């Protein structure tokens, strides 16, 4: 049994049995339902309520027109919906008063799906940027995802904040970079080793973590240390610094690695190559963040609040590297506005409480007939006349 599908059926069944439950579900929107037929039916029920359907003011049992009119309205937007299906939804609702809890389950599923969808878009943008040699798509999609996380936090009723997960995402495989990135790194290191004054052009904004190859990152750190101390830079001093850092002893770096870099002397701009390395870092970090966010979103054990906060934490490294990229290049891609639905009419705290506490059935919907005995099959059309 799929709990999310059961929750969608139950909340719709509760509203079909008691239109008054819609007043406790103002924070739930049709797009939060997974199945299109359920989206159309919930939208139809909300429209009937907005139009002042007679069932809202009816005393006693809900008139059957509430169901038939809802089915007819939803049928204008989706195919295959019949009155039989609507009555099956009524039968799927265990307790009408539990509608807010069922709605909370529906909203939880929507939050997980929404974050997954935007994480996939971020990963696709990073792959496209890697092919085109640009970073604009990754930066734009990262802003969109951040905005979506903030909007979802508002709808759920929590304060968005970066919180690291107790355990790292289950997929630790690194994102593979293209050959061009490694070539740019080798050229840059060769220039810095041959012309130490060029270090001034990149040291303020380029970090060892930006390099695709860990060996290149270690060499850049060694060059930066020599530059910081004002010591001369050549093949011997660079090898000595690597030894002092234990890179030779543990096999991280060899003399052959260093010779290959220092012998590859070529003319070029250290600043331009540094920007290429930084841009590649933005793309790789975006792809890694997208992967981590998707892994988190597919973990059904995470509550929406935990998921949102962990996803914000996963985007942290991307925010840092893309801020350096924007500051260095002066380029800030225009971010399309994030579609933000109207906030719930209740306050955020009140909305959170309304989701968690079941509301009683409307007094006018109270049934006087005794509860069916265990094992007795309930009529699909109960509560209507």
Phi, psi and omega in degrees: 000134178270112182300324182292317177297318178298321180293319178298316179296320184292317182292323176292318178298322179295320180288326176294326178283325184219097180303335180297341179294339179299331179292341178263003184235029181297336181276354181261133183244157180303324182290350177284345178278146183279317184274133181303322181296325178287324176299314182295320182290319179292322177296322179294319179296319178293324179293317178299322178294316179295331179277359179073049180303141181303334181297335182292332182255002183288143176265144179079221184292148179287131179295147182296339180298335178300319180284311184296320179293323178295317179296318180295318180294315179294328180296343177287344186240347181214149182261153173092000181272127180232168178296330178298317179296320178298319179290331175292329176293322177300317180293337183277356182266111180292315183219122180299322183292347180269011183305318179298325179290318176298320178297323177298320178297320178297316180295322177301313179298322180295321179296316179298316181294319182296315180294320177300315182298317181285331175294320177297319179296322178296318179294320178296321179295321179295319178295320179294320178296323179297324179286325184268350183072034180230167178234358186302316182297319180295317181295318180295313181293329176294319177295320179298315180297319177298318178295322178296319180297319179294318179294319179294323177297320178297317181293323180286335180094038180225162180268119181291128178206152182281120180227123179290143177289156179297327179229144179295154177308149188290343183255093185270004185298131181289157177276124184282133179265163180278171183292330181298322180298315179296323179293318177299321180294318180295318179298318181297313180297322179297319178294317181293325179286326181276328183230082187304331181295341179292345180299331180297336183284339187232344190296335183284341186223349179262134184243154178304328182292344181286345183278139180293313182273123179303326179297319177296321178297319178295318179296320178295323177296320178295317177299319179295323179294316178297318179297318182296322181275356180072024181269156179294151182241122171203186184298322183288311181295326179292320177294322179295317179297321177297321179293320180298331180270004177077013184284333178280323184293321182268004177082004178299322183226144177236164178298329179294319177302314183295318180297321180298325179285311186291331181281346183268057184281130178210155178282150179167173180264119178295323180296315181295315179295323177298322177295324178294319177296318180293319178297318177298324178294321178299315182294314180295319180294323177296317179295320179294316179297318179299317179297315182294319179295320179294319178299319179295316183293333180275000176272101184291347180283344181279133174287160180304319179298315178296316181300313181299314182292321177293323179294320176298322177294320180295332179277351183304308179302324179293319178300320183292313185287325180286334174294319176294321179296315180294321179293324182284315185270339183076010181260129178229097181301140178292127181264125178296144181298139177278130178292114182248115179293161179299136181295156178302147181293336179277162175292162184299316181295319180295322179296319180297319179292322181295328179289325189273333184255121177300145177256143180293157176296143179306140182305324182288349182257003182296131182265138180266346183285146182294155179293144180293148179292153179305136178090349179282130181286129181277143178288135180299337185259025184293145178089358179236154174228000000 
